[in-house]
C-alpha cells in the first residue's frame, strides 16, 4: 500500500512566521503535489514536482514555495504566514506524470495562522 | 474560472437507494476523469475513473458515466450505504508541466446516506 505521511496533523502559527510543512511518500513515486482545501472551494493545486529539484507552479502558488531535495520528500514553505493561509493542506504523490496515474493523498495538515 | 463544477454542495439519500452525483467541466482538453472520496480528518482516496474515450465504467456499486458532448459526468452509487457518507470530489486530468499531467478538482459534494 502506498503511504503518504505529513509531519503534523494540526499546526498553529503566528502571522509573519516561516512555516514548513513536510510530506514523505514511501513508494518511490516520481510526482508529488501540494493542495489546499477550503470550504466551498474544493482542492486547489499550489505546487507540484515531477522530479528531484524540479517544481512547477499550480493554480495558487502566491505566498508559497516548495523544496524537493530527495525523491521521497516534498516540503511546502510559507515564507511569511498570513491569516488567509489558514487552511487544510494536503500532500499527494503519483507514480509518474502519466494520464491515468492515481494520486495518493496524505491525511492532511490543518494549519491555523493567528 | 472554474473548469470543473460540482453544482450540488450536498445530497441526502436513504440507505439502499441510488445516489447520483454530478459534475460538469468546461475544458475540452481534459482526457481523463476521476472521482475521489474524502472522510473528515482523512485525505481523499481514489474511487473510480473513466477515460474520455469511454462513456461508462463500472466497479461494484460504483458506476461513472461520461457524456463528452455535454461535458458532463456522473457517479452512481447503488445501493447506497451509510458508510458512503463522505465528500465526493470530481477531478479532471490535463497536461501540467512538460509531459506530466495534473488534476483539477471540483468543489465537492457532501453525500449523506441515512439509515
Interface residues (C-beta under 8 A of the other chain):
Chain A: X4 X9 X31 X33 X35 X40 X41 X42 X43 X44 X45 X48 X50 X56 X58 X59 X90 X92 X96 X97 X98 X99 X100 X101 X102 X103 X104 X105 X106 X107 X108
Chain B: X6 X9 X31 X32 X34 X36 X41 X42 X43 X44 X45 X46 X49 X51 X89 X91 X93 X96 X97 X98 X99 X100 X101 X102 X103 X104 X105 X106 X107 X108
